[in-house]
């Protein structure tokens, strides 16, 4: 689960974020995000760091692809 801008994004079975319903907002506040900090060391820490980097990269690519789509799609 990922939280961005006060919205929760569930992950699909293939570890990709599910598309939330599109809503237009006129609010002027900056977006918010929540995250959990986990401290891990050694091999466990390295594995966690790799997985987090993979997930952040996938979310970044997904978000970029969503911004390139014409409105209403």
N, CA, C, O and CB atoms as a CASP TS submission, in Angstrom:
PFRMAT TS
TARGET T0000
AUTHOR 0000-0000-0000
METHOD Language model
MODEL 1
PARENT N/A
ATOM      1  N   UNK     1       0.844  -1.166   0.000  1.00  0.00           N
ATOM      2  CA  UNK     1       0.000   0.000   0.000  1.00  0.00           C
ATOM      3  C   UNK     1       0.892   1.232   0.000  1.00  0.00           C
ATOM      4  O   UNK     1       1.906   1.285   0.696  1.00  0.00           O
ATOM      5  CB  UNK     1      -0.962  -0.004   1.212  1.00  0.00           C
ATOM      6  N   UNK     2       0.501   2.210  -0.785  1.00  0.00           N
ATOM      7  CA  UNK     2       1.239   3.463  -0.888  1.00  0.00           C
ATOM      8  C   UNK     2       0.255   4.587  -0.607  1.00  0.00           C
ATOM      9  O   UNK     2      -0.884   4.548  -1.072  1.00  0.00           O
ATOM     10  CB  UNK     2       1.917   3.628  -2.301  1.00  0.00           C
ATOM     11  N   UNK     3       0.688   5.594   0.156  1.00  0.00           N
ATOM     12  CA  UNK     3      -0.158   6.753   0.390  1.00  0.00           C
ATOM     13  C   UNK     3       0.491   7.973  -0.240  1.00  0.00           C
ATOM     14  O   UNK     3       1.640   8.299   0.060  1.00  0.00           O
ATOM     15  CB  UNK     3      -0.397   6.974   1.904  1.00  0.00           C
ATOM     16  N   UNK     4      -0.243   8.646  -1.112  1.00  0.00           N
ATOM     17  CA  UNK     4       0.221   9.869  -1.744  1.00  0.00           C
ATOM     18  C   UNK     4      -0.927  10.865  -1.755  1.00  0.00           C
ATOM     19  O   UNK     4      -2.053  10.523  -2.114  1.00  0.00           O
ATOM     20  CB  UNK     4       0.745   9.598  -3.186  1.00  0.00           C
ATOM     21  N   UNK     5      -0.643  12.071  -1.367  1.00  0.00           N
ATOM     22  CA  UNK     5      -1.659  13.107  -1.408  1.00  0.00           C
ATOM     23  C   UNK     5      -2.893  12.785  -0.598  1.00  0.00           C
ATOM     24  O   UNK     5      -3.996  13.201  -0.954  1.00  0.00           O
ATOM     25  CB  UNK     5      -2.050  13.360  -2.806  1.00  0.00           C
ATOM     26  N   UNK     6      -2.726  12.049   0.488  1.00  0.00           N
ATOM     27  CA  UNK     6      -3.854  11.691   1.328  1.00  0.00           C
ATOM     28  C   UNK     6      -4.689  10.547   0.782  1.00  0.00           C
ATOM     29  O   UNK     6      -5.718  10.205   1.365  1.00  0.00           O
ATOM     30  CB  UNK     6      -4.718  12.875   1.522  1.00  0.00           C
ATOM     31  N   UNK     7      -4.264   9.938  -0.341  1.00  0.00           N
ATOM     32  CA  UNK     7      -4.991   8.825  -0.934  1.00  0.00           C
ATOM     33  C   UNK     7      -4.169   7.549  -0.781  1.00  0.00           C
ATOM     34  O   UNK     7      -2.942   7.575  -0.871  1.00  0.00           O
ATOM     35  CB  UNK     7      -5.308   9.102  -2.427  1.00  0.00           C
ATOM     36  N   UNK     8      -4.853   6.444  -0.551  1.00  0.00           N
ATOM     37  CA  UNK     8      -4.196   5.157  -0.430  1.00  0.00           C
ATOM     38  C   UNK     8      -4.252   4.439  -1.773  1.00  0.00           C
ATOM     39  O   UNK     8      -5.319   4.331  -2.377  1.00  0.00           O
ATOM     40  CB  UNK     8      -4.850   4.305   0.682  1.00  0.00           C
ATOM     41  N   UNK     9      -3.127   3.956  -2.231  1.00  0.00           N
ATOM     42  CA  UNK     9      -3.042   3.208  -3.475  1.00  0.00           C
ATOM     43  C   UNK     9      -2.705   1.772  -3.123  1.00  0.00           C
ATOM     44  O   UNK     9      -1.631   1.496  -2.587  1.00  0.00           O
ATOM     45  CB  UNK     9      -1.983   3.822  -4.447  1.00  0.00           C
ATOM     46  N   UNK    10      -3.618   0.854  -3.422  1.00  0.00           N
ATOM     47  CA  UNK    10      -3.374  -0.557  -3.182  1.00  0.00           C
ATOM     48  C   UNK    10      -2.507  -1.096  -4.319  1.00  0.00           C
ATOM     49  O   UNK    10      -2.512  -0.555  -5.424  1.00  0.00           O
ATOM     50  CB  UNK    10      -4.713  -1.349  -3.067  1.00  0.00           C
ATOM     51  N   UNK    11      -1.781  -2.143  -4.043  1.00  0.00           N
ATOM     52  CA  UNK    11      -0.959  -2.760  -5.067  1.00  0.00           C
ATOM     53  C   UNK    11      -1.742  -3.915  -5.692  1.00  0.00           C
ATOM     54  O   UNK    11      -2.457  -4.632  -4.992  1.00  0.00           O
ATOM     55  CB  UNK    11       0.397  -3.253  -4.475  1.00  0.00           C
ATOM     56  N   UNK    12      -1.609  -4.095  -6.999  1.00  0.00           N
ATOM     57  CA  UNK    12      -2.219  -5.225  -7.694  1.00  0.00           C
ATOM     58  C   UNK    12      -1.403  -6.472  -7.394  1.00  0.00           C
ATOM     59  O   UNK    12      -0.330  -6.393  -6.797  1.00  0.00           O
ATOM     60  CB  UNK    12      -2.306  -4.969  -9.231  1.00  0.00           C
ATOM     61  N   UNK    13      -1.916  -7.620  -7.812  1.00  0.00           N
ATOM     62  CA  UNK    13      -1.222  -8.885  -7.561  1.00  0.00           C
ATOM     63  C   UNK    13       0.159  -8.932  -8.192  1.00  0.00           C
ATOM     64  O   UNK    13       1.017  -9.684  -7.729  1.00  0.00           O
ATOM     65  CB  UNK    13      -2.047 -10.035  -8.078  1.00  0.00           C
ATOM     66  N   UNK    14       0.398  -8.144  -9.240  1.00  0.00           N
ATOM     67  CA  UNK    14       1.693  -8.154  -9.919  1.00  0.00           C
ATOM     68  C   UNK    14       2.627  -7.064  -9.379  1.00  0.00           C
ATOM     69  O   UNK    14       3.589  -6.690 -10.051  1.00  0.00           O
ATOM     70  CB  UNK    14       1.496  -7.972 -11.425  1.00  0.00           C
ATOM     71  N   UNK    15       2.354  -6.555  -8.180  1.00  0.00           N
ATOM     72  CA  UNK    15       3.174  -5.525  -7.522  1.00  0.00           C
ATOM     73  C   UNK    15       3.138  -4.182  -8.237  1.00  0.00           C
ATOM     74  O   UNK    15       4.019  -3.352  -8.012  1.00  0.00           O
ATOM     75  CB  UNK    15       4.604  -5.995  -7.426  1.00  0.00           C
ATOM     76  N   UNK    16       2.145  -3.940  -9.094  1.00  0.00           N
ATOM     77  CA  UNK    16       1.985  -2.641  -9.742  1.00  0.00           C
ATOM     78  C   UNK    16       0.850  -1.909  -9.045  1.00  0.00           C
ATOM     79  O   UNK    16      -0.137  -2.536  -8.660  1.00  0.00           O
ATOM     80  CB  UNK    16       1.704  -2.792 -11.279  1.00  0.00           C
ATOM     81  N   UNK    17       0.967  -0.589  -8.873  1.00  0.00           N
ATOM     82  CA  UNK    17      -0.126   0.143  -8.239  1.00  0.00           C
ATOM     83  C   UNK    17      -1.393   0.056  -9.069  1.00  0.00           C
ATOM     84  O   UNK    17      -1.352   0.168 -10.294  1.00  0.00           O
ATOM     85  CB  UNK    17       0.261   1.604  -8.025  1.00  0.00           C
ATOM     86  N   UNK    18      -2.523  -0.145  -8.396  1.00  0.00           N
ATOM     87  CA  UNK    18      -3.811  -0.112  -9.080  1.00  0.00           C
ATOM     88  C   UNK    18      -4.165   1.344  -9.344  1.00  0.00           C
ATOM     89  O   UNK    18      -3.858   2.222  -8.539  1.00  0.00           O
ATOM     90  CB  UNK    18      -4.927  -0.822  -8.240  1.00  0.00           C
ATOM     91  N   UNK    19      -4.808   1.591 -10.469  1.00  0.00           N
ATOM     92  CA  UNK    19      -5.228   2.954 -10.783  1.00  0.00           C
ATOM     93  C   UNK    19      -6.352   3.369  -9.849  1.00  0.00           C
ATOM     94  O   UNK    19      -7.375   2.688  -9.771  1.00  0.00           O
ATOM     95  CB  UNK    19      -5.677   3.068 -12.257  1.00  0.00           C
ATOM     96  N   UNK    20      -6.173   4.489  -9.132  1.00  0.00           N
ATOM     97  CA  UNK    20      -7.265   4.994  -8.299  1.00  0.00           C
ATOM     98  C   UNK    20      -8.287   5.692  -9.181  1.00  0.00           C
ATOM     99  O   UNK    20      -7.974   6.047 -10.317  1.00  0.00           O
ATOM    100  CB  UNK    20      -6.734   5.960  -7.206  1.00  0.00           C
ATOM    101  N   UNK    21      -9.504   5.898  -8.685  1.00  0.00           N
ATOM    102  CA  UNK    21     -10.463   6.662  -9.480  1.00  0.00           C
ATOM    103  C   UNK    21      -9.936   8.076  -9.722  1.00  0.00           C
ATOM    104  O   UNK    21      -9.356   8.684  -8.823  1.00  0.00           O
ATOM    105  CB  UNK    21     -11.840   6.712  -8.777  1.00  0.00           C
ATOM    106  N   UNK    22     -10.134   8.595 -10.921  1.00  0.00           N
ATOM    107  CA  UNK    22      -9.668   9.957 -11.230  1.00  0.00           C
ATOM    108  C   UNK    22     -10.618  10.963 -10.625  1.00  0.00           C
ATOM    109  O   UNK    22     -11.834  10.853 -10.780  1.00  0.00           O
ATOM    110  CB  UNK    22      -9.551  10.180 -12.760  1.00  0.00           C
ATOM    111  N   UNK    23     -10.064  11.945  -9.935  1.00  0.00           N
ATOM    112  CA  UNK    23     -10.853  13.029  -9.367  1.00  0.00           C
ATOM    113  C   UNK    23     -10.124  14.330  -9.638  1.00  0.00           C
ATOM    114  O   UNK    23      -8.900  14.404  -9.534  1.00  0.00           O
ATOM    115  CB  UNK    23     -11.094  12.825  -7.841  1.00  0.00           C
ATOM    116  N   UNK    24     -10.864  15.321  -9.975  1.00  0.00           N
ATOM    117  CA  UNK    24     -10.289  16.664 -10.142  1.00  0.00           C
ATOM    118  C   UNK    24     -10.414  17.373  -8.812  1.00  0.00           C
ATOM    119  O   UNK    24     -11.430  17.247  -8.128  1.00  0.00           O
ATOM    120  CB  UNK    24     -11.005  17.477 -11.292  1.00  0.00           C
ATOM    121  N   UNK    25      -9.395  18.113  -8.446  1.00  0.00           N
ATOM    122  CA  UNK    25      -9.404  18.823  -7.174  1.00  0.00           C
ATOM    123  C   UNK    25      -8.965  20.260  -7.403  1.00  0.00           C
ATOM    124  O   UNK    25      -8.060  20.532  -8.192  1.00  0.00           O
ATOM    125  CB  UNK    25      -8.488  18.124  -6.138  1.00  0.00           C
ATOM    126  N   UNK    26      -9.609  21.155  -6.712  1.00  0.00           N
ATOM    127  CA  UNK    26      -9.235  22.566  -6.791  1.00  0.00           C
ATOM    128  C   UNK    26      -8.442  22.997  -5.569  1.00  0.00           C
ATOM    129  O   UNK    26      -8.163  24.183  -5.396  1.00  0.00           O
ATOM    130  CB  UNK    26     -10.476  23.438  -6.937  1.00  0.00           C
ATOM    131  N   UNK    27      -8.081  22.054  -4.728  1.00  0.00           N
ATOM    132  CA  UNK    27      -7.368  22.441  -3.508  1.00  0.00           C
ATOM    133  C   UNK    27      -5.979  22.960  -3.833  1.00  0.00           C
ATOM    134  O   UNK    27      -5.361  22.565  -4.822  1.00  0.00           O
ATOM    135  CB  UNK    27      -7.273  21.258  -2.540  1.00  0.00           C
ATOM    136  N   UNK    28      -5.510  23.841  -2.987  1.00  0.00           N
ATOM    137  CA  UNK    28      -4.237  24.505  -3.226  1.00  0.00           C
ATOM    138  C   UNK    28      -3.119  23.985  -2.328  1.00  0.00           C
ATOM    139  O   UNK    28      -1.972  24.407  -2.472  1.00  0.00           O
ATOM    140  CB  UNK    28      -4.394  25.985  -3.028  1.00  0.00           C
ATOM    141  N   UNK    29      -3.430  23.079  -1.404  1.00  0.00           N
ATOM    142  CA  UNK    29      -2.390  22.568  -0.514  1.00  0.00           C
ATOM    143  C   UNK    29      -1.435  21.666  -1.295  1.00  0.00           C
ATOM    144  O   UNK    29      -1.835  21.027  -2.268  1.00  0.00           O
ATOM    145  CB  UNK    29      -3.015  21.797   0.676  1.00  0.00           C
ATOM    146  N   UNK    30      -0.188  21.618  -0.871  1.00  0.00           N
ATOM    147  CA  UNK    30       0.757  20.707  -1.537  1.00  0.00           C
ATOM    148  C   UNK    30       0.386  19.254  -1.219  1.00  0.00           C
ATOM    149  O   UNK    30      -0.218  18.983  -0.181  1.00  0.00           O
ATOM    150  CB  UNK    30       2.227  21.007  -1.090  1.00  0.00           C
ATOM    151  N   UNK    31       0.741  18.327  -2.101  1.00  0.00           N
ATOM    152  CA  UNK    31       0.449  16.917  -1.822  1.00  0.00           C
ATOM    153  C   UNK    31       1.216  16.431  -0.600  1.00  0.00           C
ATOM    154  O   UNK    31       2.259  16.983  -0.247  1.00  0.00           O
ATOM    155  CB  UNK    31       0.794  16.046  -3.038  1.00  0.00           C
ATOM    156  N   UNK    32       0.699  15.413   0.028  1.00  0.00           N
ATOM    157  CA  UNK    32       1.356  14.830   1.197  1.00  0.00           C
ATOM    158  C   UNK    32       1.675  13.368   0.904  1.00  0.00           C
ATOM    159  O   UNK    32       1.099  12.762   0.000  1.00  0.00           O
ATOM    160  CB  UNK    32       0.460  14.960   2.472  1.00  0.00           C
ATOM    161  N   UNK    33       2.584  12.825   1.666  1.00  0.00           N
ATOM    162  CA  UNK    33       2.936  11.411   1.546  1.00  0.00           C
ATOM    163  C   UNK    33       3.243  10.878   2.932  1.00  0.00           C
ATOM    164  O   UNK    33       3.720  11.613   3.797  1.00  0.00           O
ATOM    165  CB  UNK    33       4.149  11.203   0.585  1.00  0.00           C
ATOM    166  N   UNK    34       2.973   9.612   3.140  1.00  0.00           N
ATOM    167  CA  UNK    34       3.322   8.944   4.384  1.00  0.00           C
ATOM    168  C   UNK    34       4.224   7.772   4.053  1.00  0.00           C
ATOM    169  O   UNK    34       4.096   7.160   2.993  1.00  0.00           O
ATOM    170  CB  UNK    34       2.053   8.477   5.157  1.00  0.00           C
ATOM    171  N   UNK    35       5.131   7.463   4.955  1.00  0.00           N
ATOM    172  CA  UNK    35       6.024   6.339   4.732  1.00  0.00           C
ATOM    173  C   UNK    35       6.414   5.736   6.067  1.00  0.00           C
ATOM    174  O   UNK    35       6.277   6.362   7.118  1.00  0.00           O
ATOM    175  CB  UNK    35       7.272   6.772   3.942  1.00  0.00           C
ATOM    176  N   UNK    36       6.893   4.529   6.005  1.00  0.00           N
ATOM    177  CA  UNK    36       7.333   3.802   7.189  1.00  0.00           C
ATOM    178  C   UNK    36       8.848   3.638   7.119  1.00  0.00           C
ATOM    179  O   UNK    36       9.390   3.298   6.067  1.00  0.00           O
ATOM    180  CB  UNK    36       6.621   2.414   7.302  1.00  0.00           C
ATOM    181  N   UNK    37       9.521   3.877   8.220  1.00  0.00           N
ATOM    182  CA  UNK    37      10.971   3.714   8.278  1.00  0.00           C
ATOM    183  C   UNK    37      11.276   2.372   8.938  1.00  0.00           C
ATOM    184  O   UNK    37      10.820   2.088  10.046  1.00  0.00           O
ATOM    185  CB  UNK    37      11.646   4.895   9.059  1.00  0.00           C
ATOM    186  N   UNK    38      12.048   1.563   8.240  1.00  0.00           N
ATOM    187  CA  UNK    38      12.466   0.264   8.761  1.00  0.00           C
ATOM    188  C   UNK    38      13.987   0.242   8.755  1.00  0.00           C
ATOM    189  O   UNK    38      14.616   0.504   7.731  1.00  0.00           O
ATOM    190  CB  UNK    38      11.871  -0.925   7.913  1.00  0.00           C
ATOM    191  N   UNK    39      14.565  -0.069   9.890  1.00  0.00           N
ATOM    192  CA  UNK    39      16.020  -0.155   9.979  1.00  0.00           C
ATOM    193  C   UNK    39      16.399  -1.635   9.923  1.00  0.00           C
ATOM    194  O   UNK    39      15.976  -2.438  10.755  1.00  0.00           O
ATOM    195  CB  UNK    39      16.561   0.528  11.295  1.00  0.00           C
ATOM    196  N   UNK    40      17.199  -1.966   8.930  1.00  0.00           N
ATOM    197  CA  UNK    40      17.675  -3.336   8.774  1.00  0.00           C
ATOM    198  C   UNK    40      19.151  -3.267   8.430  1.00  0.00           C
ATOM    199  O   UNK    40      19.602  -2.343   7.754  1.00  0.00           O
ATOM    200  CB  UNK    40      16.867  -4.112   7.674  1.00  0.00           C
ATOM    201  N   UNK    41      19.891  -4.246   8.898  1.00  0.00           N
ATOM    202  CA  UNK    41      21.336  -4.255   8.675  1.00  0.00           C
ATOM    203  C   UNK    41      21.755  -5.536   7.971  1.00  0.00           C
ATOM    204  O   UNK    41      20.989  -6.496   7.886  1.00  0.00           O
ATOM    205  CB  UNK    41      22.093  -4.105  10.007  1.00  0.00           C
ATOM    206  N   UNK    42      22.975  -5.535   7.473  1.00  0.00           N
ATOM    207  CA  UNK    42      23.544  -6.724   6.853  1.00  0.00           C
ATOM    208  C   UNK    42      22.818  -7.119   5.586  1.00  0.00           C
ATOM    209  O   UNK    42      22.340  -6.267   4.837  1.00  0.00           O
ATOM    210  CB  UNK    42      23.524  -7.869   7.820  1.00  0.00           C
ATOM    211  N   UNK    43      22.739  -8.432   5.351  1.00  0.00           N
ATOM    212  CA  UNK    43      22.106  -8.955   4.136  1.00  0.00           C
ATOM    213  C   UNK    43      20.634  -8.562   4.073  1.00  0.00           C
ATOM    214  O   UNK    43      20.116  -8.260   2.998  1.00  0.00           O
ATOM    215  CB  UNK    43      22.246 -10.483   4.074  1.00  0.00           C
ATOM    216  N   UNK    44      19.958  -8.564   5.223  1.00  0.00           N
ATOM    217  CA  UNK    44      18.547  -8.178   5.259  1.00  0.00           C
ATOM    218  C   UNK    44      18.384  -6.711   4.830  1.00  0.00           C
ATOM    219  O   UNK    44      17.468  -6.378   4.078  1.00  0.00           O
ATOM    220  CB  UNK    44      17.961  -8.395   6.680  1.00  0.00           C
ATOM    221  N   UNK    45      19.264  -5.856   5.306  1.00  0.00           N
ATOM    222  CA  UNK    45      19.215  -4.447   4.946  1.00  0.00           C
ATOM    223  C   UNK    45      19.494  -4.227   3.470  1.00  0.00           C
ATOM    224  O   UNK    45      18.846  -3.401   2.828  1.00  0.00           O
ATOM    225  CB  UNK    45      20.202  -3.664   5.774  1.00  0.00           C
ATOM    226  N   UNK    46      20.448  -4.958   2.933  1.00  0.00           N
ATOM    227  CA  UNK    46      20.764  -4.838   1.512  1.00  0.00           C
ATOM    228  C   UNK    46      19.600  -5.299   0.647  1.00  0.00           C
ATOM    229  O   UNK    46      19.276  -4.662  -0.355  1.00  0.00           O
ATOM    230  CB  UNK    46      22.016  -5.643   1.176  1.00  0.00           C
ATOM    231  N   UNK    47      18.969  -6.411   1.033  1.00  0.00           N
ATOM    232  CA  UNK    47      17.819  -6.916   0.289  1.00  0.00           C
ATOM    233  C   UNK    47      16.658  -5.925   0.357  1.00  0.00           C
ATOM    234  O   UNK    47      15.984  -5.687  -0.645  1.00  0.00           O
ATOM    235  CB  UNK    47      17.383  -8.288   0.837  1.00  0.00           C
ATOM    236  N   UNK    48      16.427  -5.351   1.529  1.00  0.00           N
ATOM    237  CA  UNK    48      15.363  -4.362   1.691  1.00  0.00           C
ATOM    238  C   UNK    48      15.646  -3.120   0.836  1.00  0.00           C
ATOM    239  O   UNK    48      14.742  -2.596   0.186  1.00  0.00           O
ATOM    240  CB  UNK    48      15.214  -3.968   3.178  1.00  0.00           C
ATOM    241  N   UNK    49      16.874  -2.661   0.837  1.00  0.00           N
ATOM    242  CA  UNK    49      17.241  -1.485   0.045  1.00  0.00           C
ATOM    243  C   UNK    49      17.018  -1.741  -1.446  1.00  0.00           C
ATOM    244  O   UNK    49      16.523  -0.869  -2.159  1.00  0.00           O
ATOM    245  CB  UNK    49      18.710  -1.102   0.302  1.00  0.00           C
ATOM    246  N   UNK    50      17.386  -2.946  -1.920  1.00  0.00           N
ATOM    247  CA  UNK    50      17.158  -3.291  -3.324  1.00  0.00           C
ATOM    248  C   UNK    50      15.671  -3.305  -3.647  1.00  0.00           C
ATOM    249  O   UNK    50      15.254  -2.766  -4.672  1.00  0.00           O
ATOM    250  CB  UNK    50      17.779  -4.651  -3.650  1.00  0.00           C
ATOM    251  N   UNK    51      14.875  -3.913  -2.787  1.00  0.00           N
ATOM    252  CA  UNK    51      13.419  -3.997  -3.027  1.00  0.00           C
ATOM    253  C   UNK    51      12.790  -2.606  -3.007  1.00  0.00           C
ATOM    254  O   UNK    51      11.946  -2.297  -3.848  1.00  0.00           O
ATOM    255  CB  UNK    51      12.739  -4.902  -1.963  1.00  0.00           C
ATOM    256  N   UNK    52      13.190  -1.772  -2.061  1.00  0.00           N
ATOM    257  CA  UNK    52      12.646  -0.413  -1.999  1.00  0.00           C
ATOM    258  C   UNK    52      13.013   0.379  -3.249  1.00  0.00           C
ATOM    259  O   UNK    52      12.185   1.115  -3.786  1.00  0.00           O
ATOM    260  CB  UNK    52      13.159   0.314  -0.745  1.00  0.00           C
ATOM    261  N   UNK    53      14.237   0.231  -3.706  1.00  0.00           N
ATOM    262  CA  UNK    53      14.653   0.936  -4.922  1.00  0.00           C
ATOM    263  C   UNK    53      13.839   0.455  -6.124  1.00  0.00           C
ATOM    264  O   UNK    53      13.429   1.261  -6.959  1.00  0.00           O
ATOM    265  CB  UNK    53      16.164   0.730  -5.180  1.00  0.00           C
ATOM    266  N   UNK    54      13.605  -0.852  -6.212  1.00  0.00           N
ATOM    267  CA  UNK    54      12.798  -1.397  -7.303  1.00  0.00           C
ATOM    268  C   UNK    54      11.378  -0.836  -7.263  1.00  0.00           C
ATOM    269  O   UNK    54      10.841  -0.427  -8.292  1.00  0.00           O
ATOM    270  CB  UNK    54      12.764  -2.931  -7.228  1.00  0.00           C
ATOM    271  N   UNK    55      10.777  -0.817  -6.086  1.00  0.00           N
ATOM    272  CA  UNK    55       9.401  -0.335  -5.945  1.00  0.00           C
ATOM    273  C   UNK    55       9.319   1.149  -6.278  1.00  0.00           C
ATOM    274  O   UNK    55       8.417   1.570  -7.003  1.00  0.00           O
ATOM    275  CB  UNK    55       8.879  -0.590  -4.518  1.00  0.00           C
ATOM    276  N   UNK    56      10.247   1.945  -5.759  1.00  0.00           N
ATOM    277  CA  UNK    56      10.233   3.384  -6.054  1.00  0.00           C
ATOM    278  C   UNK    56      10.423   3.634  -7.547  1.00  0.00           C
ATOM    279  O   UNK    56       9.788   4.528  -8.107  1.00  0.00           O
ATOM    280  CB  UNK    56      11.330   4.110  -5.253  1.00  0.00           C
ATOM    281  N   UNK    57      11.284   2.861  -8.195  1.00  0.00           N
ATOM    282  CA  UNK    57      11.498   3.018  -9.629  1.00  0.00           C
ATOM    283  C   UNK    57      10.217   2.677 -10.396  1.00  0.00           C
ATOM    284  O   UNK    57       9.848   3.396 -11.325  1.00  0.00           O
ATOM    285  CB  UNK    57      12.667   2.126 -10.103  1.00  0.00           C
ATOM    286  N   UNK    58       9.536   1.592 -10.020  1.00  0.00           N
ATOM    287  CA  UNK    58       8.303   1.198 -10.684  1.00  0.00           C
ATOM    288  C   UNK    58       7.205   2.242 -10.476  1.00  0.00           C
ATOM    289  O   UNK    58       6.473   2.561 -11.413  1.00  0.00           O
ATOM    290  CB  UNK    58       7.841  -0.164 -10.170  1.00  0.00           C
ATOM    291  N   UNK    59       7.086   2.770  -9.274  1.00  0.00           N
ATOM    292  CA  UNK    59       6.082   3.805  -9.008  1.00  0.00           C
ATOM    293  C   UNK    59       6.402   5.064  -9.815  1.00  0.00           C
ATOM    294  O   UNK    59       5.497   5.699 -10.356  1.00  0.00           O
ATOM    295  CB  UNK    59       6.021   4.134  -7.492  1.00  0.00           C
ATOM    296  N   UNK    60       7.671   5.424  -9.897  1.00  0.00           N
ATOM    297  CA  UNK    60       8.080   6.598 -10.666  1.00  0.00           C
ATOM    298  C   UNK    60       7.738   6.422 -12.144  1.00  0.00           C
ATOM    299  O   UNK    60       7.209   7.341 -12.768  1.00  0.00           O
ATOM    300  CB  UNK    60       9.587   6.853 -10.496  1.00  0.00           C
ATOM    301  N   UNK    61       8.034   5.254 -12.707  1.00  0.00           N
ATOM    302  CA  UNK    61       7.703   4.992 -14.106  1.00  0.00           C
ATOM    303  C   UNK    61       6.191   5.006 -14.321  1.00  0.00           C
ATOM    304  O   UNK    61       5.710   5.559 -15.310  1.00  0.00           O
ATOM    305  CB  UNK    61       8.287   3.644 -14.551  1.00  0.00           C
ATOM    306  N   UNK    62       5.442   4.402 -13.401  1.00  0.00           N
ATOM    307  CA  UNK    62       3.989   4.373 -13.497  1.00  0.00           C
ATOM    308  C   UNK    62       3.427   5.795 -13.466  1.00  0.00           C
ATOM    309  O   UNK    62       2.571   6.148 -14.277  1.00  0.00           O
ATOM    310  CB  UNK    62       3.388   3.530 -12.354  1.00  0.00           C
ATOM    311  N   UNK    63       3.908   6.599 -12.535  1.00  0.00           N
ATOM    312  CA  UNK    63       3.425   7.976 -12.425  1.00  0.00           C
ATOM    313  C   UNK    63       3.758   8.766 -13.687  1.00  0.00           C
ATOM    314  O   UNK    63       2.924   9.528 -14.175  1.00  0.00           O
ATOM    315  CB  UNK    63       4.033   8.665 -11.191  1.00  0.00           C
ATOM    316  N   UNK    64       4.951   8.595 -14.214  1.00  0.00           N
ATOM    317  CA  UNK    64       5.337   9.299 -15.438  1.00  0.00           C
ATOM    318  C   UNK    64       4.439   8.887 -16.600  1.00  0.00           C
ATOM    319  O   UNK    64       4.057   9.733 -17.409  1.00  0.00           O
ATOM    320  CB  UNK    64       6.813   9.020 -15.781  1.00  0.00           C
ATOM    321  N   UNK    65       4.101   7.625 -16.695  1.00  0.00           N
ATOM    322  CA  UNK    65       3.239   7.161 -17.788  1.00  0.00           C
ATOM    323  C   UNK    65       1.836   7.729 -17.637  1.00  0.00           C
ATOM    324  O   UNK    65       1.176   8.012 -18.637  1.00  0.00           O
ATOM    325  CB  UNK    65       3.188   5.621 -17.826  1.00  0.00           C
ATOM    326  N   UNK    66       1.371   7.899 -16.409  1.00  0.00           N
ATOM    327  CA  UNK    66       0.040   8.447 -16.167  1.00  0.00           C
ATOM    328  C   UNK    66       0.006   9.935 -16.548  1.00  0.00           C
ATOM    329  O   UNK    66      -1.025  10.420 -17.014  1.00  0.00           O
ATOM    330  CB  UNK    66      -0.366   8.255 -14.680  1.00  0.00           C
ATOM    331  N   UNK    67       1.088  10.650 -16.364  1.00  0.00           N
ATOM    332  CA  UNK    67       1.122  12.072 -16.685  1.00  0.00           C
ATOM    333  C   UNK    67       1.181  12.310 -18.179  1.00  0.00           C
ATOM    334  O   UNK    67       0.830  13.395 -18.640  1.00  0.00           O
ATOM    335  CB  UNK    67       2.304  12.733 -16.015  1.00  0.00           C
ATOM    336  N   UNK    68       1.616  11.325 -18.947  1.00  0.00           N
ATOM    337  CA  UNK    68       1.743  11.477 -20.388  1.00  0.00           C
ATOM    338  C   UNK    68       0.433  11.170 -21.113  1.00  0.00           C
ATOM    339  O   UNK    68       0.309  11.455 -22.304  1.00  0.00           O
ATOM    340  CB  UNK    68       2.846  10.574 -20.909  1.00  0.00           C
ATOM    341  N   UNK    69      -0.545  10.593 -20.412  1.00  0.00           N
ATOM    342  CA  UNK    69      -1.824  10.260 -21.042  1.00  0.00           C
ATOM    343  C   UNK    69      -2.698  11.505 -21.151  1.00  0.00           C
ATOM    344  O   UNK    69      -2.666  12.359 -20.265  1.00  0.00           O
ATOM    345  CB  UNK    69      -2.557   9.159 -20.244  1.00  0.00           C
ATOM    346  N   UNK    70      -3.466  11.618 -22.210  1.00  0.00           N
ATOM    347  CA  UNK    70      -4.380  12.747 -22.325  1.00  0.00           C
ATOM    348  C   UNK    70      -5.430  12.692 -21.213  1.00  0.00           C
ATOM    349  O   UNK    70      -5.786  11.602 -20.764  1.00  0.00           O
ATOM    350  CB  UNK    70      -5.060  12.756 -23.712  1.00  0.00           C
ATOM    351  N   UNK    71      -5.932  13.844 -20.760  1.00  0.00           N
ATOM    352  CA  UNK    71      -6.940  13.868 -19.707  1.00  0.00           C
ATOM    353  C   UNK    71      -8.164  13.045 -20.102  1.00  0.00           C
ATOM    354  O   UNK    71      -8.561  13.002 -21.266  1.00  0.00           O
ATOM    355  CB  UNK    71      -7.351  15.309 -19.397  1.00  0.00           C
ATOM    356  N   UNK    72      -8.745  12.397 -19.102  1.00  0.00           N
ATOM    357  CA  UNK    72      -9.953  11.610 -19.322  1.00  0.00           C
ATOM    358  C   UNK    72      -9.714  10.203 -19.815  1.00  0.00           C
ATOM    359  O   UNK    72     -10.665   9.505 -20.166  1.00  0.00           O
ATOM    360  CB  UNK    72     -10.815  12.301 -20.280  1.00  0.00           C
ATOM    361  N   UNK    73      -8.436   9.759 -19.850  1.00  0.00           N
ATOM    362  CA  UNK    73      -8.169   8.390 -20.294  1.00  0.00           C
ATOM    363  C   UNK    73      -7.782   7.525 -19.133  1.00  0.00           C
ATOM    364  O   UNK    73      -7.518   6.336 -19.310  1.00  0.00           O
ATOM    365  CB  UNK    73      -7.078   8.361 -21.349  1.00  0.00           C
TER
END
